[in-house]
Amino acid sequence: MILKNCTFYNEEFEKEFGDIKIENGTITEIGIINDDGVDMRGNIILPGFIDIHIHGGNGADCSDGTADSFAKISTYLASKGVTSFCATTMTLPYEKLKAIAEEANRFTSPKSKLVGINLEGPYIASAKAGAQNREFIRNASIDEVNELLDICDKIKLITIAPEVGNTGEFITQLKQKMTISIGHSCANEKEARESIDNGIAHATHLFNAMTPMTHREAGIVGAVLDSDITAELICDCEHICPTVLRNAFSILGEDRACVISDSMRGAGLGIGEYELGGQMTYVKDGYKVAKLEDGTIAASITNVFDEFKNLLEIGIDFKTALKSCTINPARVIREDDKIGSIAVGKCADLIVADENLNIKEVYIDGALA
Protein backbone atom coordinates (compact mmCIF):
# COMPACT_ATOMS: atom_id res chain seq x y z
CA MET A 1 0.00 0.00 0.00
CA ILE A 2 1.15 3.51 -0.80
CA LEU A 3 -0.25 6.63 0.84
CA LYS A 4 0.12 9.43 -1.69
CA ASN A 5 0.43 13.21 -1.28
CA CYS A 6 0.91 13.02 2.47
CA THR A 7 1.48 15.99 4.72
CA PHE A 8 3.13 14.24 7.65
CA TYR A 9 5.51 14.74 10.54
CA ASN A 10 8.78 12.99 9.83
CA GLU A 11 11.32 11.29 12.10
CA GLU A 12 12.57 14.71 13.21
CA PHE A 13 8.98 15.78 13.89
CA GLU A 14 9.11 18.40 11.15
CA LYS A 15 6.35 18.79 8.59
CA GLU A 16 7.10 17.08 5.28
CA PHE A 17 5.28 16.31 2.04
CA GLY A 18 5.62 13.03 0.19
CA ASP A 19 4.46 9.45 -0.17
CA ILE A 20 4.62 6.61 2.38
CA LYS A 21 4.96 3.00 1.26
CA ILE A 22 3.78 0.25 3.61
CA GLU A 23 4.56 -3.45 3.25
CA ASN A 24 3.65 -6.17 5.74
CA GLY A 25 2.76 -3.60 8.38
CA THR A 26 6.06 -1.74 8.13
CA ILE A 27 7.02 1.56 6.51
CA THR A 28 9.46 0.61 3.74
CA GLU A 29 9.87 3.85 1.81
CA ILE A 30 9.24 7.58 2.25
CA GLY A 31 9.60 10.09 -0.59
CA ILE A 32 8.15 10.67 -4.04
CA ILE A 33 7.09 7.22 -5.23
CA ASN A 34 6.07 6.72 -8.86
CA ASP A 35 3.24 4.30 -8.23
CA ASP A 36 -0.48 4.66 -7.62
CA GLY A 37 -1.89 4.69 -4.10
CA VAL A 38 -4.41 6.19 -1.70
CA ASP A 39 -4.63 9.97 -2.07
CA MET A 40 -4.12 11.64 1.33
CA ARG A 41 -4.26 15.21 0.08
CA GLY A 42 -5.91 17.62 2.55
CA ASN A 43 -5.06 15.50 5.60
CA ILE A 44 -2.40 15.62 8.29
CA ILE A 45 -0.66 12.35 9.16
CA LEU A 46 0.78 11.89 12.63
CA PRO A 47 2.60 8.94 14.17
CA GLY A 48 0.33 6.72 16.25
CA PHE A 49 0.08 7.85 19.86
CA ILE A 50 1.34 5.73 22.76
CA ASP A 51 -0.15 5.54 26.25
CA ILE A 52 2.29 3.97 28.69
CA HIS A 53 0.06 4.50 31.74
CA ILE A 54 -3.56 3.52 31.27
CA HIS A 55 -5.74 1.45 33.57
CA GLY A 56 -8.79 1.13 31.36
CA GLY A 57 -11.66 2.49 29.34
CA ASN A 58 -14.85 1.42 27.61
CA GLY A 59 -16.01 -0.37 30.79
CA ALA A 60 -12.88 -2.52 31.10
CA ASP A 61 -9.81 -2.41 33.37
CA CYS A 62 -6.36 -3.89 32.81
CA SER A 63 -6.51 -5.28 36.34
CA ASP A 64 -9.45 -7.46 35.29
CA GLY A 65 -6.75 -9.56 33.70
CA THR A 66 -9.03 -10.97 31.00
CA ALA A 67 -8.70 -11.10 27.23
CA ASP A 68 -12.14 -9.52 26.92
CA SER A 69 -11.10 -6.48 28.98
CA PHE A 70 -7.82 -6.07 27.11
CA ALA A 71 -9.76 -6.25 23.83
CA LYS A 72 -12.28 -3.60 24.91
CA ILE A 73 -9.47 -1.25 25.92
CA SER A 74 -7.57 -1.98 22.71
CA THR A 75 -10.60 -1.16 20.56
CA TYR A 76 -11.40 1.99 22.52
CA LEU A 77 -7.85 3.30 22.26
CA ALA A 78 -7.64 2.68 18.52
CA SER A 79 -10.67 4.94 18.04
CA LYS A 80 -8.75 7.69 19.87
CA GLY A 81 -5.56 7.42 17.81
CA VAL A 82 -3.65 5.48 20.47
CA THR A 83 -1.98 2.66 18.55
CA SER A 84 0.13 1.16 21.38
CA PHE A 85 -0.36 0.97 25.13
CA CYS A 86 0.99 -0.45 28.36
CA ALA A 87 -1.61 -2.27 30.42
CA THR A 88 -1.26 -0.67 33.84
CA THR A 89 -1.98 -2.61 37.00
CA MET A 90 -2.86 -1.36 40.46
CA THR A 91 -1.43 -2.39 43.85
CA LEU A 92 -2.62 -6.00 43.95
CA PRO A 93 -1.73 -9.37 45.52
CA TYR A 94 1.04 -11.29 43.78
CA GLU A 95 -1.29 -14.03 42.53
CA LYS A 96 -3.48 -11.44 40.82
CA LEU A 97 -0.46 -9.77 39.18
CA LYS A 98 0.70 -13.19 38.05
CA ALA A 99 -2.67 -13.92 36.42
CA ILE A 100 -2.64 -10.54 34.64
CA ALA A 101 0.90 -11.17 33.35
CA GLU A 102 -0.11 -14.61 32.07
CA GLU A 103 -3.09 -13.18 30.16
CA ALA A 104 -1.09 -10.25 28.77
CA ASN A 105 1.60 -12.63 27.55
CA ARG A 106 -0.84 -14.57 25.38
CA PHE A 107 -3.06 -11.67 24.36
CA THR A 108 -3.16 -10.62 20.71
CA SER A 109 -4.47 -7.09 20.30
CA PRO A 110 -7.40 -6.68 17.91
CA LYS A 111 -6.70 -2.96 17.51
CA SER A 112 -4.28 -0.90 19.64
CA LYS A 113 -1.23 -3.01 20.48
CA LEU A 114 -0.56 -4.12 24.04
CA VAL A 115 3.20 -3.54 23.95
CA GLY A 116 3.89 -3.66 27.66
CA ILE A 117 2.81 -3.95 31.27
CA ASN A 118 3.19 -1.05 33.68
CA LEU A 119 3.23 -2.13 37.34
CA GLU A 120 1.97 0.90 39.27
CA GLY A 121 2.86 -0.55 42.64
CA PRO A 122 2.66 -2.55 44.85
CA TYR A 123 5.92 -1.14 46.26
CA ILE A 124 4.65 2.31 47.20
CA ALA A 125 4.11 4.51 50.26
CA SER A 126 0.82 4.07 52.12
CA ALA A 127 0.59 7.81 52.80
CA LYS A 128 0.66 8.51 49.05
CA ALA A 129 -1.50 5.59 47.95
CA GLY A 130 -4.24 7.75 46.45
CA ALA A 131 -6.76 5.34 44.93
CA GLN A 132 -4.44 2.36 45.43
CA ASN A 133 -5.52 -0.32 47.89
CA ARG A 134 -3.28 -0.02 50.98
CA GLU A 135 -4.02 -3.60 52.00
CA PHE A 136 -1.70 -4.94 49.31
CA ILE A 137 1.21 -2.49 49.66
CA ARG A 138 4.47 -4.28 50.45
CA ASN A 139 8.24 -3.82 50.35
CA ALA A 140 9.99 -4.13 47.01
CA SER A 141 10.84 -7.71 46.04
CA ILE A 142 13.41 -8.52 43.37
CA ASP A 143 12.33 -12.17 43.37
CA GLU A 144 8.67 -11.29 42.85
CA VAL A 145 9.43 -9.08 39.85
CA ASN A 146 11.80 -11.61 38.30
CA GLU A 147 9.09 -14.26 38.61
CA LEU A 148 6.66 -11.97 36.80
CA LEU A 149 9.28 -11.34 34.10
CA ASP A 150 9.63 -15.09 33.64
CA ILE A 151 5.89 -15.20 32.97
CA CYS A 152 5.77 -12.14 30.70
CA ASP A 153 8.74 -10.28 29.24
CA LYS A 154 6.50 -7.34 28.37
CA ILE A 155 6.90 -5.73 31.80
CA LYS A 156 8.27 -2.33 30.82
CA LEU A 157 7.68 -0.05 33.80
CA ILE A 158 7.37 -0.27 37.56
CA THR A 159 6.58 2.47 40.10
CA ILE A 160 8.27 2.40 43.50
CA ALA A 161 8.56 4.63 46.56
CA PRO A 162 12.35 4.55 47.07
CA GLU A 163 12.12 5.46 50.76
CA VAL A 164 10.05 2.37 51.62
CA GLY A 165 12.35 -0.50 52.56
CA ASN A 166 15.78 -1.09 51.05
CA THR A 167 15.20 -0.24 47.39
CA GLY A 168 18.79 0.55 46.38
CA GLU A 169 19.54 -3.05 45.41
CA PHE A 170 16.10 -3.41 43.79
CA ILE A 171 16.85 -0.47 41.50
CA THR A 172 20.38 -1.49 40.58
CA GLN A 173 19.40 -5.13 39.93
CA LEU A 174 16.34 -4.42 37.79
CA LYS A 175 17.10 -1.17 35.96
CA GLN A 176 18.50 -3.01 32.93
CA LYS A 177 15.34 -5.13 32.62
CA MET A 178 12.73 -2.36 32.83
CA THR A 179 12.32 1.34 33.47
CA ILE A 180 11.98 2.08 37.18
CA SER A 181 9.85 5.07 38.08
CA ILE A 182 9.49 7.12 41.25
CA GLY A 183 5.93 7.75 42.39
CA HIS A 184 3.29 7.30 45.09
CA SER A 185 6.12 8.34 47.38
CA CYS A 186 6.90 10.52 50.40
CA ALA A 187 10.60 10.80 49.52
CA ASN A 188 12.35 14.09 50.21
CA GLU A 189 14.73 15.67 47.72
CA LYS A 190 17.78 13.83 49.06
CA GLU A 191 16.07 10.45 48.87
CA ALA A 192 14.74 11.20 45.39
CA ARG A 193 18.17 12.25 44.13
CA GLU A 194 19.79 9.13 45.58
CA SER A 195 17.22 6.96 43.83
CA ILE A 196 17.88 8.73 40.52
CA ASP A 197 21.62 8.19 41.02
CA ASN A 198 20.88 4.49 41.61
CA GLY A 199 19.02 4.21 38.33
CA ILE A 200 15.46 5.46 38.61
CA ALA A 201 14.87 6.95 35.17
CA HIS A 202 11.25 8.11 35.17
CA ALA A 203 8.57 9.76 37.31
CA THR A 204 5.00 8.51 37.60
CA HIS A 205 2.32 11.18 36.94
CA LEU A 206 4.52 14.10 38.04
CA PHE A 207 2.99 16.32 40.77
CA ASN A 208 0.38 13.72 41.69
CA ALA A 209 0.91 11.38 44.69
CA MET A 210 4.37 12.67 45.52
CA THR A 211 6.11 15.31 47.64
CA PRO A 212 5.73 18.77 46.09
CA MET A 213 8.38 21.38 45.39
CA THR A 214 8.45 24.25 47.86
CA HIS A 215 10.95 27.07 48.31
CA ARG A 216 12.72 25.26 51.16
CA GLU A 217 12.37 21.58 50.20
CA ALA A 218 12.43 20.60 46.55
CA GLY A 219 10.76 17.24 47.15
CA ILE A 220 10.37 14.68 44.40
CA VAL A 221 8.95 17.24 41.98
CA GLY A 222 11.94 19.54 42.30
CA ALA A 223 14.45 16.70 42.12
CA VAL A 224 12.85 15.31 38.96
CA LEU A 225 12.65 18.67 37.22
CA ASP A 226 16.28 19.35 38.17
CA SER A 227 17.47 16.09 36.59
CA ASP A 228 17.60 14.49 33.17
CA ILE A 229 14.96 11.77 33.73
CA THR A 230 11.62 11.59 31.95
CA ALA A 231 8.30 12.38 33.60
CA GLU A 232 4.66 11.55 32.99
CA LEU A 233 2.06 14.31 32.90
CA ILE A 234 -1.71 13.88 32.99
CA CYS A 235 -2.84 16.68 30.71
CA ASP A 236 -6.59 16.78 31.29
CA CYS A 237 -6.08 20.23 32.92
CA GLU A 238 -7.67 18.90 36.09
CA HIS A 239 -4.89 16.77 37.56
CA ILE A 240 -2.48 19.61 36.77
CA CYS A 241 -3.58 23.16 36.08
CA PRO A 242 -2.56 24.81 32.76
CA THR A 243 -0.10 27.22 34.41
CA VAL A 244 1.80 24.38 36.07
CA LEU A 245 1.73 22.37 32.84
CA ARG A 246 3.29 25.26 30.94
CA ASN A 247 6.00 25.56 33.58
CA ALA A 248 6.66 21.83 33.56
CA PHE A 249 6.96 21.63 29.79
CA SER A 250 9.23 24.66 29.80
CA ILE A 251 11.64 22.83 32.11
CA LEU A 252 11.28 19.32 30.70
CA GLY A 253 11.64 20.48 27.10
CA GLU A 254 10.68 18.44 24.06
CA ASP A 255 12.45 15.20 25.01
CA ARG A 256 11.55 14.46 28.65
CA ALA A 257 7.78 14.83 28.96
CA CYS A 258 5.40 11.89 28.43
CA VAL A 259 1.68 12.51 28.13
CA ILE A 260 -0.35 9.75 29.80
CA SER A 261 -4.05 9.29 30.32
CA ASP A 262 -4.00 7.35 33.63
CA SER A 263 -7.58 6.64 32.60
CA MET A 264 -9.85 4.04 34.18
CA ARG A 265 -12.74 1.88 33.01
CA GLY A 266 -15.16 4.82 32.91
CA ALA A 267 -13.22 6.58 30.14
CA GLY A 268 -15.43 6.99 27.12
CA LEU A 269 -18.62 6.13 29.01
CA GLY A 270 -19.63 9.31 30.83
CA ILE A 271 -21.54 9.60 34.11
CA GLY A 272 -21.56 6.50 36.29
CA GLU A 273 -19.99 4.47 39.09
CA TYR A 274 -16.85 2.53 38.22
CA GLU A 275 -14.66 0.10 40.16
CA LEU A 276 -10.93 0.83 40.32
CA GLY A 277 -8.47 -1.36 42.23
CA GLY A 278 -11.19 -2.72 44.48
CA GLN A 279 -12.63 0.71 45.28
CA MET A 280 -15.67 2.49 43.84
CA THR A 281 -15.09 5.71 41.92
CA TYR A 282 -17.62 8.19 40.64
CA VAL A 283 -18.04 10.27 37.49
CA LYS A 284 -20.72 12.86 38.07
CA ASP A 285 -22.16 15.67 36.00
CA GLY A 286 -19.43 18.27 35.44
CA TYR A 287 -16.58 15.95 36.52
CA LYS A 288 -13.46 15.96 34.36
CA VAL A 289 -12.05 13.05 36.39
CA ALA A 290 -13.19 10.02 38.36
CA LYS A 291 -13.20 10.59 42.14
CA LEU A 292 -13.45 8.54 45.29
CA GLU A 293 -16.47 9.07 47.53
CA ASP A 294 -14.51 11.57 49.66
CA GLY A 295 -13.66 13.67 46.59
CA THR A 296 -10.09 12.44 46.13
CA ILE A 297 -9.10 12.29 42.48
CA ALA A 298 -8.83 8.60 41.58
CA ALA A 299 -8.06 8.54 37.86
CA SER A 300 -8.69 10.35 34.64
CA ILE A 301 -11.38 9.69 32.08
CA THR A 302 -9.51 11.28 29.18
CA ASN A 303 -7.29 9.96 26.37
CA VAL A 304 -3.90 10.99 25.05
CA PHE A 305 -5.23 12.49 21.80
CA ASP A 306 -7.60 14.83 23.63
CA GLU A 307 -4.76 15.74 25.98
CA PHE A 308 -2.58 16.55 22.96
CA LYS A 309 -5.20 19.04 21.80
CA ASN A 310 -5.44 20.44 25.35
CA LEU A 311 -1.71 21.15 25.26
CA LEU A 312 -1.99 23.02 21.99
CA GLU A 313 -4.85 25.08 23.42
CA ILE A 314 -2.83 26.14 26.49
CA GLY A 315 0.17 27.18 24.43
CA ILE A 316 2.53 24.19 24.28
CA ASP A 317 4.26 24.16 20.89
CA PHE A 318 3.18 21.51 18.39
CA LYS A 319 6.51 19.66 18.15
CA THR A 320 6.90 19.33 21.92
CA ALA A 321 3.30 18.18 22.36
CA LEU A 322 3.59 15.64 19.54
CA LYS A 323 6.88 14.14 20.76
CA SER A 324 5.42 13.87 24.27
CA CYS A 325 2.64 11.64 22.92
CA THR A 326 4.77 9.49 20.63
CA ILE A 327 8.55 9.09 20.63
CA ASN A 328 9.15 10.08 24.26
CA PRO A 329 6.93 7.35 25.75
CA ALA A 330 8.31 4.91 23.16
CA ARG A 331 11.81 5.58 24.50
CA VAL A 332 10.70 5.15 28.11
CA ILE A 333 9.50 1.61 27.39
CA ARG A 334 12.46 0.93 25.06
CA GLU A 335 10.30 0.36 21.99
CA ASP A 336 11.45 3.40 19.99
CA ASP A 337 13.11 1.21 17.36
CA LYS A 338 9.63 -0.03 16.39
CA ILE A 339 7.09 2.70 17.24
CA GLY A 340 6.85 6.39 18.08
CA SER A 341 7.66 8.10 14.78
CA ILE A 342 7.10 7.91 11.05
CA ALA A 343 10.29 6.37 9.72
CA VAL A 344 11.46 3.63 7.38
CA GLY A 345 11.69 0.33 9.23
CA LYS A 346 9.11 1.21 11.88
CA CYS A 347 5.56 -0.04 12.29
CA ALA A 348 3.04 1.72 10.08
CA ASP A 349 1.08 3.16 13.01
CA LEU A 350 -0.52 6.34 11.72
CA ILE A 351 -3.24 8.84 12.58
CA VAL A 352 -4.96 10.55 9.67
CA ALA A 353 -6.60 13.79 10.80
CA ASP A 354 -8.15 16.81 9.16
CA GLU A 355 -6.72 20.29 9.50
CA ASN A 356 -8.66 20.79 12.75
CA LEU A 357 -7.12 17.61 14.21
CA ASN A 358 -10.28 15.58 14.02
CA ILE A 359 -9.36 11.92 13.59
CA LYS A 360 -10.50 10.49 10.25
CA GLU A 361 -8.62 7.19 10.09
CA VAL A 362 -6.17 5.20 12.18
CA TYR A 363 -3.72 2.66 10.80
CA ILE A 364 -2.11 0.03 13.04
CA ASP A 365 0.64 -2.04 11.46
CA GLY A 366 -0.60 -0.74 8.13
CA ALA A 367 -4.17 -1.99 8.62
CA LEU A 368 -7.16 0.32 8.99
CA ALA A 369 -8.27 0.10 12.61
N, C-alpha and C positions, 0 to 999 in steps of 0.2 A: 504494500500500500504506500502511496505517496500523497502527502498533504501538500498542496500547491498554494503558492502566493500567501505564505504565512507571515504574519507579523508576530514575532515571538521574542522571548527573552532568552538569550543564549547562555552559554556556560559561564560567562562573566557577568551575567544578569544585566546586559545591555540590550536595548531593542535592536532587532535585526529583521531583515526581510529575506525570504528565500523559501526553499522547499525542504520538506523533511521526509526521508524514506524510512519505512518501518518494515522489518522482516523478522518473523518469528518472535514478535513481541519486543524487539530491540531496535533502537535507532541505529541505522547503518550508514546513513549519509545525510549531510546537511549542506545545502547550497542551491545552485540553479541546476535542476535536473531535467533533462530533455525527454521526459516521458509524461504521459497523461496521469492524472490523479484527481483527488477530491479538492475542489476549489475552496480555499479558506479565506478568500478576500473579504475584508470588512470585519474580521474577528481578531481577537487578541489571544495568543496561545501562551499559557503559563505552564511551568512544570507542575506536576501533581503535588498537592500539599501533603504534609506528613504530620501526624499527631502522635507524639511519643508519650503522652500522658492523657489517656482517656479511659474512664471507667465504664461508660456505656452510652446508650441512646436507643431510641425507638422501642422502649419498653424492656430492653435487655441490659444485663450487666456482665462485664468480664468475669466477675467473681462468681457468677452462676456456674461457670466452668463447663458449659454445654456447647455442643456444636450449633444448636439452634440459636443460642444467644450470640455466639460469635458471628453467625451468619446475619442475624438481624442488624448487628452493629456494623458489619462490613457493608451491607446494602445501604444503610442509612448514610454512612460516611461517603460512599461513592457518589451519592446524590448531592453532596456538599463539596465535591472537589477534593476530598481527602482520599488519596490513592494508596497510602500505606499507614499503618498504625501499630502502636504497641499496646497490647491488652494489659491494662493496669489493674493490679490486684490491691486489695485493702489489707489491713492488719488482720490476719486470719490464722487459725491453727495450721500446723505443718501438714497434716493429712489433707486439709482442704487445698492448700497451695500445691501439694503434690498432684491432686486430682486435676486441678486447673492446668498445671504444666503438662500432664499426660494428654489432656484434650487438645491443648494448643499445639502440641507436637505433631498430632495427626490431622489437625484441621487444615482443610484446603479452602481458601477464601473464595467465595463466589463473586465478590466485587472488590472492595478495598482489601489490600493484602495485609494479613497479620504477619508483620515482619519481626516482631519481638514481644517479649514480656517485660513489663515494668513492675517491679516489686516495690510498692509504696508502703514500706514497713515489712515485717513487724518490729524492726529494731529501732524504735523511735522513743521519744520522751513522752511520758504520760501527760505532763502539764501542757504539751503542745499537740495533743492527739487530734484536736478538732473533731471531725466526724468519725475518726477511727475508733474502733472498739478497744478500750483499754484492757479488757479481760485477756486479750491475746498478745499484748506487748511483752517482749522478752529481750534478753541480751543477745547481741549479735553472735551468730554461730557460723563459723567457716564450714563445718561439716554439713550443716543443714543446707547451705547454699550449694555446696558441691554436689550433694545428693540431688538437688533440683536440677542442676546443670547436667547431671548424668541422664536425667529424664528428658530434658528439653534444652538444647543448646541455643535456643532463641532468647534466653534471659539476657537482656541488654542493659538494664538499668536497675539499681536498687537504692532506695532512700534510707539513710541511717541518721541517728542523732549521735554524733561522735563523742559526746560527753557521757553517754550511758554505757557503762561497762568498759572493758578494755578493747577499744576498736582499732587501735593502731595496727595490730597484727592483721586484723580482718581486712583493713584497707590495703595494706601492702601485699597481702597474699592474693587478693581477688581483683585488684585494679587492672590486671592484664586481661582478665576474663570478661569484664563488664565495666560499664561506667558507674562509679559510685558517687552518689549525690547527697548533699547535706540538706536536711529538711526535717520538719516536725521536731524541732530541736530547741533547747534552752541554752545552747553554747554561747559563751561570751566571745569577744573578738579573738582573744588569745587561743582559745580552744578551736575556734573556726579556722584560724590561720594554721595551727598545727595540723589539723586534719587535711587542709589543702596541701601543705608540705608533704604529708604522708601519701597523698595521691587522690584525694577527693577532687573530682574534675567538673562538677556540675552542682547546681542548686535547684531544689524542688520548689516550684511555684514561689519565686522570690517575693519577699514581703509577707507572705501568708504562712502562718504556723512556724514562725521563727523569731528570734530576738531582733528588734528593730535597731536602726541606726539613730543614735542621739548625739548631741554635741560633746558628751563626755565618755560615752561607751559606744563604739562602732557596731557592736553586735555582729550577728551573721551577715546582715544586709550590708553593712559597711565593709566587712572583710571580703565579701564576694565582689562587690563593686570595685574594690581596690585590689583586684587580682586579675588573672587572665583566664579564669574558668568561665564556662558557659552558665546561663541561668534561664530558667523557664519563667514566662510571664503569662498570666491569664488576662487576656485583653478584652474582657467583656465590659470594661469601664465601670464595673461594680466591685470586683475583687481588688482592683487598683484604680485609683482615680486618674483621669487624663493627665493632670499636672505631674503626678509621680511617674506615670508611664513615659511622658516626654523626657523627664530627667533621667530615668533609667536607660532609655534608648540612647540618650546623649552620651552617657558614660559607657555603656556596653558596646556601642558602635554597631557596625553592620555584620560582624562575625560572631558575636557572643550571645545574642538574644535568641531564644526559642519560644515561639508562640505555641501554647498548648490550650486545649479546651478544658481539661479536668472535668469533663462533662459526665453526667450520670444517666441512669436509665430514662429519666424524664425528658432528656433532650429531644426536641422534635415533636413532643406530645402536648405541651401546654399545661394548663392548670390540672393539678392532681396530687395524689400522695404516692411517694415512691420510696421503696426500700433501698438503703445504701449501707453496706457493711454491717447488716444486722440491725440497723436503726432506721426509723421512719423519717423521711424528709418531706418537705411540703413546697409546692409551687402554687402560689396564690396569685390572684389578679394583681397586676402591677409588679410582680417579682421579676427581677432579671436573673435570679439565681435560685437554687434550691436551698432551703433552710431547715435546721432542726426546729423542734417545737419551741425552744427557748429563744429562737431568732438567730442563732449562730449560723453563719454561712457554712453550708455543707459541701456544695459542689456547684459547678456551673451547669447551665443548660444551653450553652452556645456551641459553636463549631469554629474551626480554625479559619474557614473562609470568611465568615461574618466578622471575625476578629481582625482579619487582614483589612477589611474595609473600614472597620472602626479606627484602625491605626492611621489609615490615609485621611480619615475625617478629622482626626485630632492633630494632624500635622507631621506625622512620621513620613520620611521620604519613601518613595515607591521601592527603590532598590533595597533599602534596609528592611522594610516590611516584608518584601517578597523573600529575601534570603532567610529571614527569621521563621518563615513558614515552610521552607523547603530544604535548602542545603545545610543550614545550621543544625536542625534536628537530625538530619541524615548523618552528619559527622558525629554527633553525640552518641548515636547508636552504632557507629562504625559501619554504616551501609552506604556511604557517599560514593563508593565506586559503582553502585548499581542504581541509586535513586537520588533525587534531590535537585537535579538540573537537567536541562535539555542539552544532551551531548551525545556524540557518536559512541556507541558501546554501552549506553545506559538503557534501562527499561523505558519503553515508550509510554510513560505515565504523563498524561497531558490534560490540561483544562482548556477548553475552548469557551471563551467568554465574548460578550459584545463589548462595545466601547464604554458602556456603563458598568462593566464588571458583573453582568448577570450571566450565570453559567448556562451555556447552551448544550455543551456535550462534555463528557469526560471519557478519556481513554485510559485503560489500565492494561499494561503489557500489550499495547496496540489494539486491544479490543474495546469496542464501544460498551461502556458500563451501563 
